[in-house]
Structure formats: structure tokens, C-alpha cells
Amino acid sequence: MTSAVLHDLVAALCAAAALLLVASGAAKVARPQATTATVDSLVGRLLPRPRRRPLLRVAARLVGVGEVAVGVVVLAVGGRPAAVLLAAAYLVFAAVAARLATAADPVSCGCFGRSDAPVGVPHVVLDLAAAAVAIAAIGAGLPAGGGLFDDGAAVAVGGPLLVALVTWSAYLAITALPALSSARRLVEAP
């Protein structure tokens, strides 16, 4: 694989990871309930009881705003600082997902404003893969928009289609795959 192809692949995967952040963050801002429950399970006991719920809702929305901001910076500005932000975001998400996946009482991540998808290994792996791609982009230098429009019409059409496909696949891995696995266990249970 040539260096240019590898660079384009890293740029496309970073754009997909950034787009996933924008979608996830927008969902948290619009529907913070599931993320509020997740934040409560992680840090709720540290907050004063009477004001806990409003503070957690604000925290959930701020997480969403932060995700949208990081995603937009990666897509619109690019560069190493944007890739560092993307890597940091996904490393934090991987740590949170690992914590939630190993908790005694399973909790949803609330990633897309929904609470029906339990956190599992695929979620942690996806977060770590996105962080690894962002770390690779730090070394390669990430162009704005992932550089998807730099090489003519074929890449201008194919690149965004690839980004959309990877983004949708990642979304399904976080939301539909865990729900499908849970349903399968119910069907297979004796």
C-alpha cells in the first residue's frame, strides 16, 4: 500500500470518526436522558443530592456539545491539533465504555441519546480503533475535511461515500449489534 493511499485511508477513517462524534453529540444535546443516566452511574454519587439531576443533564448536554465541536474541528479545520482532540475523545470514550462494560449493573452508554444498547466489547474495540486512527493521523497530518475533496471527482464522490458507509457501520456496531446479541441470548436461553 502506497503512502498516499494509506494517508487517504487514515483521512477517510478520521472523517468517519468525526462524523460519528457529530451525530452522537447532537443526539446527546437533543435527548440527554440516557447520557444523564450514564453520567449518574459514573460520577453521580459525587454530586449533592438535591441538585444532582439538573447538573447531570447539563453535563450530558455539555458532553454532546464537546463531541460536536471536536467533530466539526476535525472536519472543517483538520491538522494535528484536531487529530489530537479526536484521539483524546475516543480514548476517554474507550475508558468509559470499558468501565460501563465491566460494571456489576449494566448501563447503556447513551451514545446516541438512547438507552437500549448495553455497552460491550464491540463498543470498546470501536473506540480504541477510532483512537488508533486519530493517532495515526497525528503523524500524517490531517487535512480539513479529511482531504476527501483534494484529488478530483472520483475521490470527491467515493471518499464521502466511504466515510458515510464506515460511519453507519460504526453506528450499527454501537447500537444494533449489542441489542441483537442480547436478543439472541434470550432466544438461546434454556
Secondary structure, 3 states (H helix, E strand, C coil): CCHHHHHHHHHHHHHHHHHHHHHHHHHHHHCCHHHHHHHHHHHHHHCCHHHHHHHHHHHHHHHHHHHHHHHHHHHHCCCHHHHHHHHHHHHHHHHHHHHHHCCCCCCECCCCCCCCCECCHHHHHHHHHHHHHHHHHHHHCCCHHHHCCCCCHHHHHHHHHHHHHHHHHHHHHHHHHHHHHHHHHHHHCC
